[in-house]
């Protein structure tokens, strides 16, 4: 029960942190079953541990940028959208955020 409460709190916090400049640019829900609890855990740890190109929760994660100054801002902008996508059963998703001409992207496939 505590596990579900932690994820509910994480989801509520993440949704509140969505940037006005961030958006989901790709989401597929039909590329195989996903372990939503594992993906939520991966996302929670991804803020501090930038393991671009690594597998977690059965999916390959990525994060990158072009002229974007702070990768934590990218996470903060996209985390809420990724939580929503995970809750919808996404198996392949990308979120992009823009700060002027700078761009970052993150997600999993």
Residue pairs with C-beta under 8 A, 6 or more apart in sequence:
3 37
7 37
7 40
10 40
10 44
10 83
11 40
11 83
11 87
14 43
14 79
14 80
14 82
14 83
15 80
15 83
15 84
16 80
17 76
17 77
17 79
17 80
18 77
18 78
18 79
18 80
18 81
19 76
19 77
19 78
19 97
21 77
21 97
21 98
21 99
22 77
22 78
22 81
22 95
22 96
22 97
22 98
23 81
23 95
23 96
23 97
24 81
24 85
24 93
24 94
24 95
25 94
25 95
25 96
25 105
26 92
26 93
26 94
26 107
27 85
27 88
27 90
27 92
27 93
27 94
28 90
28 91
28 92
28 93
29 88
29 89
29 90
29 91
30 91
31 91
31 92
31 109
32 91
33 91
34 57
34 58
34 59
34 86
34 89
34 90
34 91
35 57
35 58
36 86
36 87
36 89
38 56
38 57
38 58
39 56
39 57
39 59
39 86
39 108
40 83
40 86
41 57
42 56
42 57
42 59
42 61
42 108
43 79
43 82
43 83
43 86
45 56
46 56
46 61
46 63
46 75
46 106
47 72
47 75
47 76
47 79
50 63
50 71
51 61
52 61
52 62
52 63
52 64
53 60
53 61
53 62
54 60
54 61
55 61
56 108
57 108
59 91
59 92
59 108
59 109
60 108
60 109
61 106
61 107
61 108
62 94
62 105
62 106
62 107
62 108
62 109
63 71
63 74
63 75
63 104
63 105
63 106
64 104
64 105
64 106
65 71
65 74
65 102
65 103
65 104
65 105
66 102
66 103
66 104
67 101
67 102
67 103
68 74
68 97
68 99
68 102
68 103
68 104
69 99
69 102
71 104
73 97
73 99
73 104
74 97
74 104
74 105
74 106
75 106
77 95
77 97
77 104
78 95
78 96
78 97
78 104
78 106
78 107
81 95
82 93
82 95
82 106
82 107
85 93
85 95
86 93
91 109
92 107
92 108
92 109
93 107
93 108
93 109
94 105
94 106
94 107
95 105
95 106
95 107
96 103
96 104
96 105
97 103
97 104
97 105
